[in-house]
Amino acid sequence: METFKYLFWGLEGHRRLVPLMWFAYLCAAVALILLVVPATRRKENTLIAGCVLVVASTWIDKGMVWLSAALSPILSRGF
């Protein structure tokens, strides 16, 4: 639970990853809307934008943010 607090709201004044985490989830939400709605999915431009947003969201969330949080000394000191 500490990891989620750290990533979404910050922990003990450490907030560097908070904007990046919210940006990744905003990208995921927009991609979901673009790819689920049939009218936007049929247009090539919005389909490409949705796919790019999925890749960007996943790369930020899983690659950068979770790895940084896992290696953060603020979270590892209590375990």
Secondary structure, 3 states (H helix, E strand, C coil): CHHHHHHHCCECCECCCHHHHHHHHHHHHHHHHHHHCHHHHCCHHHHHHHHHHHHHHHHHHHHHHHHHHHCCHHHHCCC
